[in-house]
Amino acid sequence: MPSPNVKYLAVHCAATKPSMDVGAAEIDRWHRAQGWFKIGYHYVIRRNWKIEKGRPESEIGAHVSGYNSVSLGVCLVGGIDSRGKTENNFTPAQFESLRTLLTELKARYPEAIVQGHRDFPNVKKDCPSFDVKKWWSEQ
């Protein structure tokens, strides 16, 4: 059931190299290894365009400090180059899946603002490695 508290749709990257095709199961293991209850994101978009579910939308995520209770987290796999530097290396299919997913989420949460992790206050990261607000405005 949709939560009335969703004010943001937060786009993230997994900070993985393009050669790594991981999904929700792997990210769940990474997050649990850090002591988290489970995967912090609600959705993961793999390199092969497939959308995998993480946490249920009815559960508070763990992806933007201070905003978890009012946001849903969507994670694109990729985001760094082979040297570990920020890179928008997402596939056209991933962007198409992101557009489709965000369109569906906006239908359920029409007032929600779509933005990148880096667009939240006090975030000192490049995540998700591209300008989500600009990209979304062009869809």
C-alpha positions in Angstrom: 0.0 0.0 0.0 1.4 3.4 -0.9 2.6 5.5 1.9 1.2 9.1 2.2 4.6 10.3 3.5 6.6 9.9 0.3 7.9 13.3 -0.6 11.0 12.3 -2.6 12.0 9.6 -5.1 15.7 9.4 -4.5 18.0 8.1 -7.3 21.2 6.4 -6.2 24.1 4.5 -7.8 25.7 1.3 -6.5 29.2 2.9 -7.0 30.1 -0.2 -9.0 32.2 -0.6 -12.1 30.4 -1.3 -15.4 31.8 -4.8 -15.4 29.8 -5.6 -12.2 26.3 -6.8 -12.8 25.0 -7.1 -9.3 21.4 -6.9 -8.1 19.2 -6.6 -5.0 20.5 -9.8 -3.5 24.2 -8.7 -3.6 23.4 -5.2 -2.3 21.4 -6.8 0.5 24.4 -8.8 1.5 26.6 -5.7 1.4 24.2 -3.7 3.5 23.8 -6.5 6.1 27.6 -6.8 6.3 27.6 -3.1 7.3 25.2 -4.0 10.1 22.0 -2.8 8.4 18.7 -4.7 8.9 18.5 -5.4 5.1 19.0 -3.7 1.8 18.5 0.1 2.1 16.9 0.7 -1.3 13.4 0.0 -2.4 14.4 -0.8 -6.0 17.6 -1.8 -7.9 18.0 -1.5 -11.6 20.6 -4.0 -12.9 23.0 -3.4 -15.8 20.7 -5.6 -17.9 17.8 -3.2 -17.3 15.8 -5.5 -15.0 14.2 -3.9 -12.0 14.5 -5.8 -8.8 12.6 -5.1 -5.6 14.5 -4.3 -2.4 12.6 -3.2 0.7 8.8 -3.0 0.3 7.5 0.6 -0.3 5.7 0.3 3.0 9.0 0.1 4.9 11.3 3.0 5.7 14.4 2.7 3.6 18.1 3.4 4.6 19.5 5.4 1.8 19.4 9.2 2.6 20.2 10.2 6.1 17.4 12.4 7.6 15.1 11.7 4.7 14.5 7.9 4.8 11.0 8.3 6.3 9.8 10.5 3.5 11.5 8.9 0.5 11.8 5.8 -1.7 15.3 4.8 -2.9 16.0 3.6 -6.4 19.6 2.4 -7.1 21.2 2.1 -10.5 24.0 -0.5 -10.7 27.2 1.2 -12.0 28.3 4.8 -11.4 32.1 4.5 -11.2 34.8 3.8 -13.7 37.6 1.1 -13.5 39.7 3.4 -11.3 36.8 4.1 -8.9 36.1 7.6 -10.2 32.6 8.9 -10.7 31.2 8.1 -14.1 27.8 8.2 -15.7 28.2 4.7 -17.3 24.6 3.6 -17.1 23.2 1.8 -20.1 20.4 3.2 -22.3 18.3 0.3 -21.1 18.9 1.2 -17.5 17.8 4.8 -18.2 14.7 3.4 -19.9 13.9 1.2 -16.9 14.5 4.2 -14.6 12.1 6.4 -16.6 9.5 3.6 -16.5 9.9 3.0 -12.8 9.9 6.7 -11.8 6.8 7.3 -14.0 5.0 4.5 -12.2 6.1 5.8 -8.8 5.0 9.4 -9.7 1.6 8.0 -10.6 1.3 6.7 -7.0 3.1 9.6 -5.4 2.3 12.6 -7.6 3.7 15.2 -5.2 7.0 13.4 -4.8 10.1 15.2 -6.0 12.5 13.2 -8.2 16.2 13.9 -7.4 19.6 12.4 -7.0 21.1 11.4 -3.6 23.6 14.3 -4.1 20.8 16.8 -4.3 19.8 16.3 -0.6 21.1 18.7 2.0 24.5 17.9 3.5 25.3 15.1 1.1 29.0 15.1 0.1 28.8 12.4 -2.6 28.5 12.5 -6.4 25.8 9.8 -6.2 24.2 8.9 -8.6 26.9 10.2 -11.0 24.6 12.3 -13.1 22.2 15.2 -12.8 18.9 13.5 -12.0 16.8 16.7 -11.9 18.0 17.8 -15.3 17.5 14.3 -16.8 14.0 13.9 -15.3 13.0 17.3 -16.6 13.8 16.1 -20.2 11.7 13.0 -20.0 
